[in-house]
Structures are given as C-alpha cells and as structure tokens.
C-alpha cells in the first residue's frame, strides 16, 4: 500500500493537521486550538497527542507514513528542526520540535517556515500547477511569501530569503514597518496595510463615500469592507484598491524581473477579492515588468485556501522521504 504523508500547519490560534496522499490529495483533516500558555510549552505535547489519537482512531501506525512535515511561524532551523522567535506562539527561546515528534511518533519529520510551506502547497497542487518556478505572495495580517526556483525553495544564507513583505515600495514617505524600515510592502498591502492606505487617502478625498464617512467617524473598517465597497462602485474605495494594486504590481514586477517565474500566486485573506484584485495588480505588473517577463510570467490567485499549509507541509515530508 502506498504510504501517506502527514502535514501540520501550526498557527497562533489553530493547529491544522492533514493526512495527504503522495499525489497531494487531502484524505482526512482535523484541527486543535493552539495553547500558547506557559511560554507555549504545551504546543508540541498537544501535537503529539493529537497525532497519536487520530492514528488510533483511523487504525493506522507509523509504518503507514513516509514522513511528517510542518510549517511554523518564527525562525525555523531546518536541519536542527527547531523554532525560535515565534512570538504569536510565545516561543521566544529555541524550541525542540523535530526530535520530540520523531521520538514520540516514530516517523521522519521535516519543518520549514509557514509562508514557504504554503508556497510549496500552491506550487504542488494549486495555482502553481507543479511548475518548478513559482513565487507565492500571501496577503494576511502581514505579507509573507515563498520563492520556488528551479524546483527548490529559496532560503538564503540565514533563512530570510523570500521576505517579500519587506520589499520597499515607498522609500520617501512610507509607513513605518515592524521590521524597522519604512515603506515595506507589508505596510500597505496586508489587511491592516489596506486600512492604513485608506486612512491616509481619506484626509484629502473630497467626494462622498460611505467608506470615507466611516473612517471620518472613527468607525472600524476592514480591508474586506473596502474591497466590497470598491466592487459596488464607491470611487473612494476604488482609489484605495488602485493604490494597493500599484504597490503590489511594482513589487511583483521587481521580483519577476529577477526570477522570471512561470507564475506569481497571490494568496491569503486579502486575495479573497479574487479577479477584482488580480486584474488590477496585473495592470501595474505589465507597466513595470521587463518586456520578456511581461510576456511570460502570469499573475494568479491562489486556489487551495486554508489547505495550502497542510498540503505544503506534507510535500516537505515527501521530499524528505
């Protein structure tokens, strides 16, 4: 019988698990809450317990699996299979992950950064169509990404390769970023970044707009509200989407001018705007990209949604197997 893969997508609120075939098909999936109390010391034991419980439930053993893969936030040491500086997990110090899981479960284990892992998922069975050259950009609470070139994830010398969220798109008077720079893509294209752009543009907008009125009244506005209003024809909201798309198009064109990937796949919560966002980003990509890149690199919207993490994690295990 063909062996299975086990993918784990570790997040600050939820840990998602999936049993995945060697072809990338999710057969079973489940999730548990992430217990970050006591400096996150319960997280790894909870993962071990959840896996043991499910294998018992499904009548499976370690022998049925080729490997376990996991995507984690924070600074991941792939060879030591450890994680540190994952602040949303309360993991400031270095955490032993792989050694514990391998000892307790008895299945080979591989780990990588969560954005890289989502990139692997989209590349394997999602919008990347298993092409060896795919860039993945995820627009969520931050902006993350993963670069796959010639079939390999780009990690760089210190694991910071593919920090797409920190491409500078507004060097003169950009917003301050948590990284210490200003004008990073993350400050204008994340879910919070879109709202930040809206507040800035609201100061000088003269026309009537429900979104502008909400901002001026101090009401909470989300990036989804802004995209929904833009789709409904609110011209102020349209100007926000246009500005955000310009920043994304510039960043994507610069990345593509270096790598000339088959496709740049846009995922994460903000990408739920779909073709409305994709077509606008493509317009600016066409404006800024090198002619040959413009003709050959495609801008796409991610297809796997929440499953990208578990499928990508499983593909990590497939590579190790």
Secondary structure as UniProt FT lines:
FT   STRAND          4..10
FT   STRAND          14..20
FT   TURN            22..23
FT   STRAND          26..33
FT   HELIX           37..40
FT   HELIX           42..58
FT   HELIX           62..64
FT   STRAND          65..72
FT   STRAND          75..77
FT   TURN            78..81
FT   STRAND          82..84
FT   HELIX           87..89
FT   STRAND          95..96
FT   HELIX           98..105
FT   STRAND          109..113
FT   HELIX           114..125
FT   TURN            127..130
FT   STRAND          134..139
FT   STRAND          143..149
FT   TURN            150..151
FT   STRAND          152..153
FT   TURN            157..158
FT   TURN            161..162
FT   HELIX           164..166
FT   TURN            171..173
FT   TURN            178..179
FT   HELIX           186..189
FT   HELIX           191..202
FT   TURN            203..204
FT   HELIX           210..216
FT   TURN            217..218
FT   HELIX           223..231
FT   TURN            232..233
FT   HELIX           235..259
FT   STRAND          263..267
FT   HELIX           269..273
FT   HELIX           275..288
FT   HELIX           291..296
FT   STRAND          298..301
FT   HELIX           305..307
FT   HELIX           308..320
//
